[in-house]
Amino acid sequence: MAIAAGAEIHGREALIGWEPTPGGGVRVTTTRGTYEAERLILSTGAWIGDHAPELARLAVPERQVLGWFQPQDSAPFALGAFPVSIVETRFGSCYQFPVFGVPGFKIGLYNHLKESGHADALSREPREADEAALRNVIREVFPAADGPTLALRCCLFTNTPDEHFVVDTLPGLPQVVVASPCSGHGFKFASVMGEVLADLATTGRSLHDLSLFRLDRFAAAGARP
Ligand SMILES: Cc1cc2nc3c(=O)[nH]c(=O)nc-3n(C[C@H](O)[C@H](O)[C@H](O)COP(=O)(O)OP(=O)(O)OC[C@H]3O[C@@H](n4cnc5c(N)ncnc54)[C@H](O)[C@@H]3O)c2cc1C
């Protein structure tokens, strides 16, 4: 849809850096070239701290592992029989899904083994300890799903101190919009975040109340990562 509306998408082209220009715009340098523009939107997920230092200690990557397990009996875990759900357990909050699209009962543990660090330093390779952490939950809460492991996948949350998003312009740089809409719950907001970022970049304001997502809220709250 973006391309149909005239957007130019450059895949496999990494942002290296950017700087404000005297005219109130930006100059962006990538692995393939340099661009000048009036506005810049930075939404680089777990790497946002590399591109907006103001967020380096406020949007912190954390390693997550999801698992798909083969239930002994799939019927109780089928779509329609099993809810998309979050359960509070002694191991922490786990989130799970009915068998849908790919084989297996999908489950994750919020904050998993609490491994934080730079996005490039966190392993994307699942380990035995990851599987064991998920299987502990399964054995206690969903014993009927305690079957063979089908798949394990690693990815990253980008957590803020209060687990709310950051959506704002950079201090003193209204031409640069930054977005860290994650803390493990940003996917469902993708469409409205797209709308908000487009409005902030084109009109400088949004129809939505963004006060919860202000960057300066942390300074005000004396929040630390
Ligand atoms: C295990 C797991 C389960 C989750 N479950 C849910 C859920 O059930 N519901 C929900 O709502 N959310 C969920 N989330 C959170 C959701 O996935 C994130 O909040 C969302 O993907 C954040 O979107 P984003 O656009 O900010 O970041 P991303 O989707 O990470 O996009 C950032 C993009 O920037 C690119 N990038 C980084 N650096 C550069 C660079 N230098 N140059 C160019 N490009 C760059 C990256 O390659 C990436 O494609 C989950 C996340 C995880 C990890």
The ligand as an SDF file (V2000), in Angstrom:
LIG
                    3D

 53 58  0  0  0  0  0  0  0  0999 V2000
    8.5030  -12.9260   21.4770 C   0  0  0  0  0  0  0  0  0  0  0  0
    7.6940  -11.7160   21.1800 C   0  0  0  0  0  0  0  0  0  0  0  0
    6.3190  -11.7730   21.3060 C   0  0  0  0  0  0  0  0  0  0  0  0
    5.5630  -10.6470   21.0840 C   0  0  0  0  0  0  0  0  0  0  0  0
    4.2070  -10.7590   21.1820 N   0  0  0  0  0  0  0  0  0  0  0  0
    3.4500   -9.6720   20.9340 C   0  0  0  0  0  0  0  0  0  0  0  0
    2.0370   -9.7810   20.9810 C   0  0  0  0  0  0  0  0  0  0  0  0
    1.4820  -10.8520   21.2240 O   0  0  0  0  0  0  0  0  0  0  0  0
    1.3090   -8.6540   20.7410 N   0  0  0  0  0  0  0  0  0  0  0  0
    1.8900   -7.4520   20.4460 C   0  0  0  0  0  0  0  0  0  0  0  0
    1.1610   -6.4760   20.2330 O   0  0  0  0  0  0  0  0  0  0  0  0
    3.2390   -7.3110   20.3930 N   0  0  0  0  0  0  0  0  0  0  0  0
    4.0210   -8.3950   20.6270 C   0  0  0  0  0  0  0  0  0  0  0  0
    5.3790   -8.2930   20.5610 N   0  0  0  0  0  0  0  0  0  0  0  0
    6.0020   -6.9680   20.4000 C   0  0  0  0  0  0  0  0  0  0  0  0
    6.0970   -6.5410   18.9400 C   0  0  0  0  0  0  0  0  0  0  0  0
    6.7040   -7.5460   18.1770 O   0  0  0  0  0  0  0  0  0  0  0  0
    6.9410   -5.2640   18.8920 C   0  0  0  0  0  0  0  0  0  0  0  0
    6.4100   -4.3430   19.8140 O   0  0  0  0  0  0  0  0  0  0  0  0
    6.9280   -4.6150   17.5060 C   0  0  0  0  0  0  0  0  0  0  0  0
    7.4500   -5.4910   16.5550 O   0  0  0  0  0  0  0  0  0  0  0  0
    7.7820   -3.3510   17.5420 C   0  0  0  0  0  0  0  0  0  0  0  0
    7.7090   -2.7950   16.2480 O   0  0  0  0  0  0  0  0  0  0  0  0
    8.8520   -1.8050   15.7580 P   0  0  0  0  0  0  0  0  0  0  0  0
    8.4320   -1.3900   14.3840 O   0  0  0  0  0  0  0  0  0  0  0  0
    9.0890   -0.7450   16.7890 O   0  0  0  0  0  0  0  0  0  0  0  0
   10.1970   -2.6590   15.7330 O   0  0  0  0  0  0  0  0  0  0  0  0
   10.6210   -3.8110   14.7200 P   0  0  0  0  0  0  0  0  0  0  0  0
    9.4160   -4.5840   14.2840 O   0  0  0  0  0  0  0  0  0  0  0  0
   11.7290   -4.5280   15.3710 O   0  0  0  0  0  0  0  0  0  0  0  0
   11.1660   -2.9820   13.4530 O   0  0  0  0  0  0  0  0  0  0  0  0
   12.3750   -2.2670   13.5320 C   0  0  0  0  0  0  0  0  0  0  0  0
   13.0520   -2.4160   12.1640 C   0  0  0  0  0  0  0  0  0  0  0  0
   14.1740   -1.5020   12.1100 O   0  0  0  0  0  0  0  0  0  0  0  0
   15.1900   -2.1700   11.3670 C   0  0  0  0  0  0  0  0  0  0  0  0
   16.4850   -1.5350   11.6470 N   0  0  0  0  0  0  0  0  0  0  0  0
   17.2060   -1.5940   12.8100 C   0  0  0  0  0  0  0  0  0  0  0  0
   18.3610   -0.9030   12.6650 N   0  0  0  0  0  0  0  0  0  0  0  0
   18.3710   -0.4220   11.3730 C   0  0  0  0  0  0  0  0  0  0  0  0
   19.3130    0.3460   10.6060 C   0  0  0  0  0  0  0  0  0  0  0  0
   20.4730    0.7670   11.1170 N   0  0  0  0  0  0  0  0  0  0  0  0
   19.0110    0.6410    9.3200 N   0  0  0  0  0  0  0  0  0  0  0  0
   17.8430    0.2250    8.7710 C   0  0  0  0  0  0  0  0  0  0  0  0
   16.8980   -0.5220    9.4490 N   0  0  0  0  0  0  0  0  0  0  0  0
   17.1780   -0.8310   10.7270 C   0  0  0  0  0  0  0  0  0  0  0  0
   15.1440   -3.5940   11.8990 C   0  0  0  0  0  0  0  0  0  0  0  0
   15.8070   -4.4900   11.0080 O   0  0  0  0  0  0  0  0  0  0  0  0
   13.6200   -3.8220   11.9660 C   0  0  0  0  0  0  0  0  0  0  0  0
   13.1310   -4.3620   10.7540 O   0  0  0  0  0  0  0  0  0  0  0  0
    6.1870   -9.4120   20.7510 C   0  0  0  0  0  0  0  0  0  0  0  0
    7.5690   -9.3440   20.5760 C   0  0  0  0  0  0  0  0  0  0  0  0
    8.3270  -10.4810   20.7990 C   0  0  0  0  0  0  0  0  0  0  0  0
    9.8050  -10.3890   20.6330 C   0  0  0  0  0  0  0  0  0  0  0  0
  1  2  1  0
  2  3  1  0
  2 52  2  0
  3  4  2  0
  4  5  1  0
  4 50  1  0
  5  6  2  0
  6  7  1  0
  6 13  1  0
  7  8  2  0
  7  9  1  0
  9 10  1  0
 10 11  2  0
 10 12  1  0
 12 13  2  0
 13 14  1  0
 14 15  1  0
 14 50  1  0
 15 16  1  0
 16 17  1  0
 16 18  1  0
 18 19  1  0
 18 20  1  0
 20 21  1  0
 20 22  1  0
 22 23  1  0
 23 24  1  0
 24 25  2  0
 24 26  1  0
 24 27  1  0
 27 28  1  0
 28 29  2  0
 28 30  1  0
 28 31  1  0
 31 32  1  0
 32 33  1  0
 33 34  1  0
 33 48  1  0
 34 35  1  0
 35 36  1  0
 35 46  1  0
 36 37  1  0
 36 45  1  0
 37 38  2  0
 38 39  1  0
 39 40  1  0
 39 45  2  0
 40 41  1  0
 40 42  2  0
 42 43  1  0
 43 44  2  0
 44 45  1  0
 46 47  1  0
 46 48  1  0
 48 49  1  0
 50 51  2  0
 51 52  1  0
 52 53  1  0
M  END
$$$$
